[in-house]
Amino acid sequence: MNDRNSLIFKFVIVFMVISLPLLLLLFFSNSYAMNLVREQVAQTNSSLLSGQMSYIDNKLSEINTYMFRLALQDPAVISLELQPRGSDEYLMTRIAAANTMEKDINYYSELGALFIYSAKTKDLVMTRATGSQIPQKEDFLHEWLRNEGQYLDQGDGWRTIKVANIPCVIHVVKSGQSLYVGSIIPIQSLAAPSNKVPLVADEQIIFFSDQAEPLTATNISPVYLQQLTSKILKTDKAFHTVEIPNKYLLVTNRSQVSNMVMTVLLPEKSVYKQLSLLQKLIYFLPFVIGCFLIINLVLLKKIVLNPILRVIRAMRRIQEGDLTYRMPPSHSKELAVLSETFNTMSAEISSLKINVYEEHIKTQQAEIKHLQLQINPHFLLNSLNIAYNLIATKKSELAQKMMVHLMHYFRSMIRSPQKMVTIREEMKHIDHYLQIHKMRFPLHFDYTIEMDEHVGELLIPSLIFQPFVENAIIHGMVMQEEGFHLKISCYEEQAGNSRGFWIQIADNGNGFSEQALRKFVTSGQAFEDAGNLGIHNVKQRLQAYYANEARLMIGNGLEKGAVVRLFMPKK
């Protein structure tokens, strides 16, 4: 039975058709709510970052304004470029410029150091803020000025730098032809106000350079940090989701006056904290629906399917021939009526089958009797005529042999009707028939019978293949130089799922005409001969004895002659 046509399959499909849209609607609502919450949280954090970054940009712009005022308006700085290095005036001017920077640096708490650099004399004047972590040695600054000197005239704003492994931003403005005023600010001092912002668990505010290099401390492992930095470099979106390894909401904001990027990493579980109950319900709901489906299937099987299966089993018992089987009574009113009706029909079928079987037996016996009485008068007269001529010519031994074959042949034909005979007995009967024909046509007819030894005792319906032997002689025999040869073979073979044997009748005569073969395909009868039952009657008998297990095939040989093959299962 096709599972798709079963009641359980159809019930599950109907249940899923009803449940799935509800689940999909629930999932869609949850997804929409999650996206809405995520966007709102992202907008809130984006506004927070924008405010913090605006504060930092204002501070950097304020310091940048001071640097321009110092570079373009301070007399000591302006005079420093005009005095020759090593002179007393240059020394006094240098001291004055350093005092000015030392006085002004305290007004800007974010500053780590101020410096004046002369590209012409390679002289560097630097002032550090109180408590600054910027090293007193100026080697790092000389190295940066040598490496990045080509950027000094470009005025490209604040740029990130590491001073003694301390992330900082540095900016240089030009004063005169070869003099530069610069400032160094530790990023930690710029990020100090953002550190005071209250954060939820596992939330982090991290500063990055425009090359996605982290500028503030973070507890993210290097492997996941690399994934995070690649995300920052590849996208310009204000916020998106990252997995490092847990899911985080990443919100970014870029500085307008520097190459810094400020980010917030917020765990998604914190974002969806208010939706946790709805999410749990959604994840739990399929389990509830599955349990409900199982309970419904169990009830459906107990109330509906089991009684139907009992009816199916009862029908199969009847189909298998057990007409005595009766269905037990049912507690359900409808099924009780069905059981009672089935039992009544089963009793009627049993009675009808007995009557049909008895009629069938009578019909089969009548057919066999009819076959036995179908003695061809021409065959009998010709045989007696040959016997008379043999006696007249004093060939008494041949005449006796002819009479013996006739006696055995007609004894088999008029014996009491038997349903089944052994293949060996049937082959002996056919041998007597063919011996008579061989004596009639000694120069033009010959035959051979081949039979596997172990199939001789198998049972077949009597006279089942004699019509084919008769038809081969009547319709196929021709007078030719090599003579007419008939070969009968019987051998065991596997045919499909049935184990049985083949009987083959082959000759070298005229063979079947195209019209006869077409007629066999359409009607099952290849000959119109009143003297025998024909192929149609043989097929009916095969159907009666073997149902659909027997097979009958007719055709022509490779060169000439007719071939009839008959397969019958073992009985």
Buried (B, 14 or more C-beta within 10 A) or exposed (E): EEEEEEEEEEBBEEBEEEBEEEBEEBEEEBEEBBEEBBEEBBEEBBEBBBBBBEEBBEBBBEBBEBBEBBBBEBEBBBBBBEBEEEEEEBEEBBEBBBEBBBEBBEEBEBBBBBBBBBBEBEBBBBBBBEEBBBBEEBEBBEEBBEEEEEEBEEEEBBBBBBBEEBBBBBBBBBBBEEBBBBBBBBBBBBBEEBEEBEBEEEBBBBBBBBEBBBBBEBEBEEEBBEBBBEBBEEEEEBBBEBEBEEEBBBBBBBBEBBBBBBBBBBBBBBBBEEBEEBBEEBEEBEEEBEEEBEEEBEEBBEEBBEBBEBBEEBBEBBEEEEBEBBBEEBEEEEBBEBBBEBBEEBEEEBEEBEEEEEEEEEEBBEBBEEBBEBEBEEBEEBBEEBBEEBBEEEBEEBBEBBBEBBEBBBEBBEEEEEBBBBBBBBBBBBBBBBBBBBBBBEEBBBBEBEBBEEBBEBBBBBBBBBBBBBBBBBBBBEEEEEBBBBBBBBEEEEBEEBEBBBBBBBBBBBBBEEEBBEBBEEEBBBBEBEBBBBBBBBBBBBEBBBEEBBBBEBEBEEEBBBBBBBBBBEE
